[in-house]
Amino acid sequence: MQIAQALKLVLAQHDWKAGPYRIGLQICDETTATSDFADPKKCAANARAFTRNRSVLAVVGPHFSSCAASMLGILSKAPGGAIPVISGSTTYLGLTRSGPGVGPGEPASFYGGGARNFVRIVPADDVQGAAVATYLKDHG
């Protein structure tokens, strides 16, 4: 919820505009009432709803890598063109490249033949793991 509040704050500070254009914000939950974890069916349903709304320009999120995995293929083939997905918390390496622990055919399998539309603004798991190992080695 902190991300949603931050987005609202920044948009309000800019009078809900991006340059000369008025913009809006739709907040969707990827969890269920009984769990704090992503529900793949709900994630896919959210993605389908975004593709039906031609005014959706981008998705900020999702919070969980498993949710991104459920959404990317749908959003990459939206009728008006791929909808960009920008996440600050999805760290699974296979969403963007192959490497240790990544499943066969990943990341291509997440995009279902559609455009690559995902960007993360945090390091993937392998980079975080290496950073922690280096820190522990240097600082014991």
N, CA and C of each residue as an Amber inpcrd file, in Angstrom:
protein
   420
   0.8090000  -1.1840000   0.0000000   0.0000000   0.0000000   0.0000000
   0.8580000   1.2550000   0.0000000   2.0850000   1.1810000   0.5110000
   2.9460000   2.3510000   0.5310000   3.2640000   2.8410000  -0.8770000
   3.4190000   1.9230000  -1.8240000   3.6850000   2.3090000  -3.2060000
   2.5030000   3.0880000  -3.7550000   1.2960000   2.6070000  -3.5110000
   0.0940000   3.2960000  -3.9840000   0.0050000   4.6990000  -3.3810000
   0.3020000   4.8110000  -2.0960000   0.2620000   6.1230000  -1.4490000
   1.3160000   7.0520000  -2.0300000   2.4940000   6.5250000  -2.3070000
   3.5550000   7.3390000  -2.9030000   3.1580000   7.8110000  -4.2990000
   2.5630000   6.9290000  -5.0850000   2.1140000   7.3230000  -6.4200000
   1.0630000   8.4280000  -6.3410000   0.1120000   8.2730000  -5.4420000
  -0.9190000   9.3040000  -5.2660000  -0.2980000  10.6410000  -4.8830000
   0.6610000  10.6120000  -3.9680000   1.3090000  11.8360000  -3.5110000
   2.0270000  12.5430000  -4.6580000   2.8270000  11.7990000  -5.3980000
   3.5850000  12.4050000  -6.4960000   2.6430000  12.9300000  -7.5770000
   1.6260000  12.1600000  -7.9100000   0.6830000  12.6270000  -8.9240000
  -0.0550000  13.8820000  -8.4650000  -0.4520000  13.9210000  -7.2120000
  -1.1230000  15.1100000  -6.6770000  -0.1870000  16.3160000  -6.7110000
   1.0870000  16.1040000  -6.3990000   2.0590000  17.2000000  -6.4310000
   2.2370000  17.7580000  -7.8380000   1.9320000  16.9400000  -8.8350000
   2.0360000  17.3740000 -10.2310000   0.6610000  17.6360000 -10.8440000
  -0.3150000  17.8940000  -9.9730000  -1.6760000  18.2160000 -10.4100000
  -2.2570000  17.1510000 -11.3430000  -1.8950000  15.9020000 -11.1050000
  -2.3860000  14.7560000 -11.8820000  -2.1460000  14.9610000 -13.3790000
  -0.9610000  15.4660000 -13.6950000  -0.5940000  15.6900000 -15.0940000
   0.7840000  15.1190000 -15.3770000   0.9650000  14.6790000 -16.6040000
   2.2660000  14.3140000 -17.1480000   2.4560000  15.2380000 -18.3400000
   3.2450000  16.2770000 -18.1400000   3.3340000  17.3210000 -19.1610000
   1.9700000  17.9710000 -19.2760000   1.4730000  18.1160000 -20.4830000
   0.1670000  18.7490000 -20.6560000  -1.0200000  17.7870000 -20.4860000
  -0.7300000  16.5140000 -20.2720000  -1.7800000  15.4940000 -20.2480000
  -2.2500000  15.1870000 -18.8380000  -3.5650000  15.1160000 -18.6540000
  -4.1510000  14.6850000 -17.3840000  -4.0250000  13.1680000 -17.3210000
  -3.6670000  12.6710000 -16.1500000  -3.5450000  11.2290000 -15.9840000
  -4.3010000  10.7830000 -14.7400000  -4.6020000   9.5180000 -14.6970000
  -5.3000000   8.9370000 -13.5630000  -4.5000000   7.7670000 -13.0200000
  -5.0010000   7.1970000 -11.9650000  -4.3570000   6.0690000 -11.3040000
  -5.4300000   5.0950000 -10.8620000  -5.2590000   3.8420000 -11.2220000
  -6.1560000   2.7800000 -10.7790000  -5.3280000   1.8200000  -9.9440000
  -5.7590000   1.5630000  -8.7320000  -5.0190000   0.6820000  -7.8370000
  -5.7490000  -0.6570000  -7.7640000  -5.0160000  -1.7180000  -8.0570000
  -5.5810000  -3.0640000  -8.0280000  -4.7870000  -3.9250000  -7.0580000
  -5.4890000  -4.7950000  -6.3660000  -4.8650000  -5.6900000  -5.4050000
  -4.5980000  -7.0240000  -6.0850000  -3.4320000  -7.5870000  -5.8570000
  -3.0970000  -8.8810000  -6.4390000  -3.2200000 -10.0210000  -5.4440000
  -3.5930000  -9.6940000  -4.2200000  -3.7620000 -10.7150000  -3.1840000
  -5.2440000 -11.0270000  -2.9960000  -5.5220000 -11.9840000  -2.1310000
  -6.9070000 -12.3200000  -1.8210000  -7.2160000 -11.8980000  -0.3890000
  -8.4640000 -11.9710000  -0.0200000  -8.8770000 -11.5920000   1.3380000
  -8.2760000 -12.5170000   2.3970000  -7.8960000 -13.7230000   1.9890000
  -7.3850000 -14.6980000   2.9650000  -5.8720000 -14.8830000   2.9060000
  -5.1890000 -14.1470000   2.0310000  -3.7470000 -14.3340000   1.8820000
  -3.0670000 -13.0200000   1.5430000  -1.8510000 -12.8800000   2.0140000
  -1.0330000 -11.7170000   1.6650000  -0.1290000 -11.9940000   0.4770000
  -0.3610000 -13.1140000  -0.2040000   0.4610000 -13.4820000  -1.3540000
  -0.3470000 -13.3340000  -2.6290000   0.3560000 -13.1860000  -3.7340000
  -0.2990000 -13.0090000  -5.0210000  -1.1190000 -14.2350000  -5.4010000
  -2.2660000 -13.9770000  -5.9720000  -3.1260000 -15.0250000  -6.5080000
  -2.9960000 -14.9670000  -8.0360000  -2.3850000 -15.9920000  -8.6590000
  -2.1640000 -15.9510000 -10.1040000  -3.4350000 -15.6980000 -10.9150000
  -4.5640000 -16.2330000 -10.4710000  -5.8180000 -16.0020000 -11.2000000
  -6.2250000 -14.5370000 -11.1180000  -6.0620000 -13.9430000  -9.9550000
  -6.4000000 -12.5330000  -9.7870000  -5.4430000 -11.6520000 -10.5960000
  -4.1750000 -12.0290000 -10.6130000  -3.1860000 -11.2820000 -11.3920000
  -3.5330000 -11.3130000 -12.8750000  -3.8830000 -12.4760000 -13.3770000
  -4.2560000 -12.6070000 -14.7880000  -5.5430000 -11.8360000 -15.0740000
  -6.4990000 -11.8800000 -14.1600000  -7.7510000 -11.1270000 -14.3420000
  -7.4730000  -9.6260000 -14.3800000  -6.5960000  -9.1450000 -13.4950000
  -6.2270000  -7.7290000 -13.5200000  -5.6000000  -7.3750000 -14.8660000
  -4.6970000  -8.2230000 -15.3500000  -4.0280000  -7.9670000 -16.6260000
  -5.0390000  -7.9130000 -17.7720000  -5.9970000  -8.8340000 -17.7830000
  -7.0220000  -8.8150000 -18.8390000  -7.8440000  -7.5390000 -18.7680000
  -8.1640000  -7.0960000 -17.5570000  -8.9250000  -5.8470000 -17.3980000
  -8.1140000  -4.6640000 -17.9200000  -6.8130000  -4.6420000 -17.6670000
  -5.9740000  -3.5500000 -18.1680000  -5.9580000  -3.5230000 -19.6840000
  -5.9100000  -4.7050000 -20.3200000  -5.8540000  -4.7400000 -21.7830000
  -7.1700000  -4.2960000 -22.4190000  -8.2650000  -4.4370000 -21.7000000
  -9.5640000  -3.9920000 -22.2330000  -9.7570000  -2.4830000 -22.1020000
  -8.9730000  -1.8540000 -21.2570000  -9.0950000  -0.4110000 -21.0360000
  -8.0040000   0.2980000 -21.8250000  -8.3610000   0.8490000 -22.9750000
  -7.3740000   1.4570000 -23.8680000  -6.7040000   2.6880000 -23.2620000
  -7.2300000   3.1990000 -22.1520000  -6.6040000   4.3670000 -21.5340000
  -5.4700000   3.9890000 -20.5810000  -5.2690000   2.6910000 -20.3410000
  -4.1590000   2.2540000 -19.4860000  -2.8620000   2.3950000 -20.2860000
  -1.9430000   3.2010000 -19.7420000  -0.6750000   3.4610000 -20.4270000
   0.4630000   2.5900000 -19.9080000   0.3820000   2.1980000 -18.6380000
   1.4470000   1.3890000 -18.0300000   0.9280000   0.7840000 -16.7310000
   1.6210000  -0.2230000 -16.2580000   1.3220000  -0.8400000 -14.9720000
   2.5340000  -0.6290000 -14.0780000   2.3180000  -0.0560000 -12.9070000
   3.3630000   0.0530000 -11.8920000   3.1210000  -1.0890000 -10.9250000
   4.0330000  -2.0160000 -10.9010000   3.8540000  -3.2330000 -10.1390000
   4.0140000  -4.3940000 -11.0960000   3.6500000  -5.5450000 -10.7430000
   3.0630000  -5.9620000  -9.4790000   4.1260000  -6.0930000  -8.3960000
   3.6610000  -6.4190000  -7.2120000   4.5550000  -6.5620000  -6.0680000
   5.3130000  -7.8890000  -6.1000000   4.6560000  -8.9430000  -6.5370000
   5.2410000 -10.2880000  -6.4900000   5.6880000 -10.7570000  -7.8750000
   6.8250000 -11.4410000  -7.9240000   7.3270000 -12.0030000  -9.1770000
   6.3410000 -13.0030000  -9.7650000   5.6950000 -13.7920000  -8.9160000
   4.7330000 -14.7770000  -9.4110000   3.5590000 -14.0940000 -10.1060000
   3.1920000 -12.9320000  -9.6360000   2.1180000 -12.1720000 -10.2790000
   2.5880000 -11.6470000 -11.6360000   3.8010000 -11.1310000 -11.6790000
   4.3470000 -10.6640000 -12.9570000   4.3450000 -11.7920000 -13.9760000
   4.7210000 -12.9820000 -13.5390000   4.7420000 -14.1350000 -14.4370000
   3.3510000 -14.4150000 -15.0170000   2.3100000 -14.1710000 -14.2390000
   0.9330000 -14.3880000 -14.7050000   0.4380000 -13.2620000 -15.6130000
   1.0020000 -12.0760000 -15.4650000   0.5080000 -10.9030000 -16.1860000
   1.2280000 -10.6070000 -17.5030000   2.5220000 -10.8810000 -17.5600000
   3.3350000 -10.3930000 -18.6740000   2.8530000 -10.8580000 -20.0390000
   2.5240000 -12.1330000 -20.1710000   2.0640000 -12.6440000 -21.4630000
   0.7940000 -11.9720000 -21.9390000  -0.0890000 -11.6590000 -21.0180000
  -1.3560000 -10.9880000 -21.3580000  -1.0890000  -9.5390000 -21.7510000
  -0.3140000  -8.8460000 -20.9330000  -0.0490000  -7.4260000 -21.1790000
   0.8310000  -7.2040000 -22.4030000   1.6770000  -8.1760000 -22.7310000
   2.5630000  -8.0180000 -23.8870000   1.8040000  -8.1000000 -25.2080000
   0.5820000  -8.6340000 -25.1650000  -0.2140000  -8.7790000 -26.3870000
  -1.5150000  -7.9730000 -26.3210000  -1.5000000  -6.8550000 -25.6070000
  -2.6990000  -6.0110000 -25.5030000  -3.0960000  -5.5230000 -26.8960000
  -4.4030000  -5.3950000 -27.1530000  -4.8750000  -5.0040000 -28.4810000
  -4.2650000  -3.7140000 -29.0290000  -4.0190000  -2.7260000 -28.1940000
  -3.4500000  -1.4680000 -28.6720000  -1.9330000  -1.4540000 -28.6490000
  -1.3230000  -2.5630000 -28.3120000   0.1300000  -2.6540000 -28.1850000
   0.4950000  -3.0520000 -26.7660000   1.6740000  -3.5430000 -26.6090000
   2.1280000  -4.0210000 -25.2980000   2.0330000  -2.9180000 -24.2500000
   1.5330000  -3.2750000 -23.0780000   1.4480000  -2.3340000 -21.9610000
   2.7140000  -2.5040000 -21.1180000   3.4950000  -1.4360000 -20.9490000
   4.7120000  -1.5340000 -20.1390000   4.4080000  -1.8580000 -18.6820000
   5.2740000  -2.6680000 -18.0850000   5.1650000  -3.0590000 -16.6780000
   6.4620000  -2.6370000 -15.9940000   6.3420000  -1.8230000 -14.9490000
   7.5020000  -1.3040000 -14.2220000   7.3500000  -1.7090000 -12.7640000
   8.2980000  -2.5020000 -12.2700000   8.1720000  -2.9990000 -10.8980000
   9.4060000  -2.6750000 -10.0560000   9.1450000  -2.3400000  -8.8250000
  10.2040000  -2.0700000  -7.8730000  10.3930000  -3.1820000  -6.8590000
   9.7890000  -4.3480000  -7.1200000   9.9020000  -5.4150000  -6.1220000
   9.9600000  -6.8260000  -6.7130000   9.7380000  -6.9770000  -7.9820000
   9.7780000  -8.3180000  -8.5780000  11.2240000  -8.6440000  -8.9440000
  11.8140000  -9.5850000  -8.2320000  13.2460000  -9.8300000  -8.3500000
  13.6200000 -11.1560000  -9.0090000  12.6290000 -11.9540000  -9.4010000
  12.9510000 -13.2550000 -10.0030000  13.7260000 -13.0400000 -11.2980000
  14.9170000 -13.5980000 -11.3700000  15.8210000 -13.4250000 -12.4990000
  15.1740000 -13.7930000 -13.8240000  14.4110000 -14.8810000 -13.8420000
  13.8350000 -15.3980000 -15.0750000  12.8470000 -14.4800000 -15.7640000
  12.4110000 -13.4210000 -15.1040000  11.5140000 -12.4740000 -15.7630000
  12.2330000 -11.6530000 -16.8290000  13.5610000 -11.5290000 -16.7060000
  14.3070000 -10.6910000 -17.6430000  15.4570000 -11.3910000 -18.3620000
  16.0200000 -12.4360000 -17.7720000  17.1280000 -13.1110000 -18.4380000
  17.3250000 -14.5050000 -17.8420000  18.0960000 -15.3120000 -18.5640000
  18.3950000 -16.6500000 -18.0560000  19.5530000 -16.5640000 -17.0670000
  19.7210000 -17.6180000 -16.3060000  20.7960000 -17.6730000 -15.3170000
  20.4910000 -18.7260000 -14.2860000  21.2150000 -18.7150000 -13.1750000
  21.0270000 -19.7310000 -12.1350000  19.5940000 -19.7450000 -11.5940000
  19.0080000 -20.9360000 -11.5490000  17.6770000 -21.0990000 -10.9820000
  16.5280000 -20.7410000 -11.9000000  16.8260000 -20.3790000 -13.1330000
  15.7940000 -19.9680000 -14.0840000  15.2740000 -21.2000000 -14.8310000
  13.9710000 -21.2410000 -15.0360000  13.3570000 -22.3720000 -15.7150000
  13.6600000 -22.4060000 -17.2030000  13.4950000 -23.5810000 -17.8200000
  13.7260000 -23.7170000 -19.2590000  12.8280000 -22.7640000 -20.0500000
  13.4100000 -22.0980000 -21.0250000  12.6400000 -21.2130000 -21.8980000
  12.3580000 -19.8420000 -21.3230000  12.8040000 -19.5870000 -20.1030000
  12.5820000 -18.2640000 -19.5160000  13.7260000 -17.3380000 -19.9310000
  13.4650000 -16.1100000 -20.1690000  12.2420000 -15.3680000 -19.9300000
  11.2200000 -15.4000000 -21.0620000  11.5890000 -15.9040000 -22.2440000
  10.6890000 -15.8530000 -23.4040000   9.3110000 -16.4320000 -23.0990000
   9.2590000 -17.4750000 -22.2870000   7.9710000 -18.1260000 -22.0040000
   6.9930000 -17.2060000 -21.2760000   7.4670000 -16.1970000 -20.6060000
   6.5680000 -15.2810000 -19.8970000   5.8680000 -14.3050000 -20.8360000
   6.3930000 -14.1280000 -22.0250000   5.8590000 -13.1130000 -22.9260000
   4.9560000 -13.6870000 -24.0090000   4.8350000 -14.9880000 -24.0900000
   3.8950000 -15.6340000 -25.0000000   3.9980000 -15.1620000 -26.4380000
   5.1800000 -14.8280000 -26.8860000   5.3530000 -14.3630000 -28.2620000
   5.0600000 -12.8840000 -28.4350000   4.6280000 -12.2200000 -27.3740000
   4.3740000 -10.7740000 -27.4420000   5.6470000  -9.9910000 -27.1870000
   5.5020000  -8.6920000 -27.1500000   6.6470000  -7.7970000 -26.9450000
   7.1860000  -7.9160000 -25.5240000   8.4920000  -7.7490000 -25.3900000
   9.1070000  -7.6760000 -24.0630000   8.7120000  -6.3210000 -23.4760000
   7.9790000  -6.3360000 -22.3870000   7.3700000  -5.1190000 -21.8490000
   7.6480000  -4.8890000 -20.3700000   8.6270000  -5.5910000 -19.8190000
   8.8620000  -5.5510000 -18.3820000  10.1980000  -4.9110000 -18.0470000
  10.1630000  -4.0490000 -17.0360000  11.3760000  -3.4190000 -16.5080000
  11.2830000  -3.4530000 -14.9930000  12.3800000  -3.7880000 -14.3590000
  12.4140000  -3.7070000 -12.9010000  13.3990000  -2.6150000 -12.5100000
  13.1250000  -1.9680000 -11.3870000  13.9960000  -0.8870000 -10.9250000
  14.7520000  -1.2910000  -9.6630000  14.7950000  -2.5930000  -9.4280000
  15.5880000  -3.1740000  -8.3340000  16.4330000  -4.2900000  -8.9340000
  17.5310000  -4.6310000  -8.2960000  18.3450000  -5.7340000  -8.8190000
  17.6080000  -7.0660000  -8.7170000  17.8970000  -7.9420000  -9.6710000
  17.3510000  -9.3010000  -9.6350000  17.9960000 -10.0810000  -8.4920000
  17.4110000 -11.2350000  -8.1850000  17.8670000 -12.0670000  -7.0590000
  19.3610000 -12.3930000  -7.1200000  19.8750000 -12.7030000  -8.3170000
  21.2820000 -13.0880000  -8.3940000  22.2070000 -11.9350000  -8.0220000
  21.8410000 -10.7200000  -8.4000000  22.6650000  -9.5500000  -8.0670000
  22.5650000  -9.2470000  -6.5730000  21.3610000  -9.3520000  -6.0260000
  21.2020000  -9.1280000  -4.5860000  21.9920000 -10.1520000  -3.7850000
  21.9430000 -11.4090000  -4.2100000  22.6760000 -12.4550000  -3.5110000
  24.1760000 -12.2060000  -3.5440000  24.6860000 -11.8020000  -4.6970000
  26.1190000 -11.5130000  -4.8190000  26.5110000 -10.3290000  -3.9400000
  25.6590000  -9.3100000  -3.8860000  25.9460000  -8.1390000  -3.0470000
  25.9900000  -8.5130000  -1.5710000  25.0520000  -9.3410000  -1.1390000
  25.0390000  -9.7780000   0.2680000  26.2810000 -10.6100000   0.5740000
  26.6450000 -11.5130000  -0.3360000  27.8360000 -12.3410000  -0.1210000
  29.0920000 -11.4760000  -0.0290000  29.2060000 -10.4900000  -0.8920000
  30.3610000  -9.5820000  -0.8600000  30.3900000  -8.7970000   0.4430000
  29.2490000  -8.3070000   0.8540000  29.1800000  -7.5490000   2.1050000
  29.6070000  -8.4140000   3.2900000  29.0830000  -9.6160000   3.3510000
  29.4210000 -10.5090000   4.4550000  30.9040000 -10.8860000   4.4460000
  31.4470000 -11.0830000   3.2580000  32.8700000 -11.3980000   3.1430000
  33.7150000 -10.2280000   3.6530000  33.3140000  -9.0070000   3.2790000
  34.0780000  -7.8160000   3.6540000  33.8590000  -7.3730000   5.0960000
  32.6770000  -7.6410000   5.6340000  32.3380000  -7.1170000   6.9590000
  32.0310000  -8.2030000   7.9900000  32.1810000  -9.4480000   7.5600000
  32.0460000 -10.5920000   8.4320000  30.8200000 -10.7320000   9.1850000
